[in-house]
Amino acid sequence: PAVCNSNPTPCNDPADKLFTVHGLWPSNKNGPDPEKCKTTALNSQKIGNMTAQL
């Protein structure tokens, strides 16, 4: 895998130290943020058994 900037610059490969997770939500650089998202609260008990897999 490679990481590329949004500028027209060469990609960096491997990018172990450059890769970060932006977030766990959809985002759009050039458009509106997501709409009509559910407001359900996080239930950590439902995802607790997945922690080791993350």
C-alpha positions as CSV (number, residue, x, y, z in Angstrom):
1,P,0.0,0.0,0.0
2,A,1.0,3.6,-0.5
3,V,0.0,6.9,0.9
4,C,-0.4,9.9,-1.3
5,N,-1.0,13.5,-0.4
6,S,-3.9,15.4,-2.1
7,N,-1.2,17.5,-3.8
8,P,0.3,16.3,-7.0
9,T,3.3,14.8,-5.2
10,P,4.9,11.4,-5.4
11,C,3.5,8.6,-3.2
12,N,5.5,7.3,-0.2
13,D,5.8,3.6,0.0
14,P,6.1,2.1,2.5
15,A,4.3,4.6,4.7
16,D,4.4,2.9,8.1
17,K,5.1,6.2,9.9
18,L,2.8,8.3,7.8
19,F,-0.4,6.3,8.0
20,T,-3.0,7.4,10.5
21,V,-6.7,6.7,10.9
22,H,-8.6,9.9,10.3
23,G,-11.7,8.7,12.1
24,L,-14.4,6.1,12.2
25,W,-16.9,8.3,10.4
26,P,-17.4,9.2,6.7
27,S,-15.9,12.5,5.6
28,N,-15.8,14.4,2.4
29,K,-13.0,16.9,1.8
30,N,-14.9,18.9,-0.9
31,G,-18.5,18.4,0.1
32,P,-20.9,18.5,3.0
33,D,-20.5,16.4,6.1
34,P,-22.7,13.3,6.5
35,E,-26.4,14.1,7.2
36,K,-29.2,12.2,8.9
37,C,-26.8,10.1,11.1
38,K,-28.4,8.1,13.9
39,T,-27.7,9.4,17.4
40,T,-27.5,5.9,19.0
41,A,-25.1,6.0,21.9
42,L,-22.1,3.7,21.9
43,N,-22.6,0.5,23.8
44,S,-19.1,-0.8,24.7
45,Q,-20.5,-4.1,25.7
46,K,-21.5,-4.8,22.1
47,I,-18.0,-4.2,20.8
48,G,-15.9,-5.3,23.8
49,N,-15.1,-8.7,22.3
50,M,-13.7,-7.1,19.2
51,T,-11.0,-5.0,21.0
52,A,-8.3,-7.7,20.5
53,Q,-9.0,-7.7,16.7
54,L,-8.5,-3.9,16.3
